[in-house]
Amino acid sequence: MKEETKESQKCSDKKKIMFAYGFIQLGSSLVSALALAVIAFGFCSIKKESKLFNKCVTEVIEKGSSSSEAVRYCNGGK
């Protein structure tokens, strides 16, 4: 009788540990997914900024400046 009680206690302890492990695993997966989404949205803004920079350089070159002068101007130089 005592052996059955000890075995059932061991089993319930293992269930609690496995539940906690699964919950932690699920939580860490959720955090990873959110981090990847934030990184992806960051790349979208970089792409948009790159397009604006390229457009600025193209416009300055069309006005008669050299490529290096256009890049310096679009970077905020004088």
Summary of the structure (lengths in Angstrom):
residues: 78
radius of gyration: 29.6
end to end distance: 89.2
largest distance: 95.6
contacts: 157
relative contact order: 0.06
helix: 88%
strand: 0%
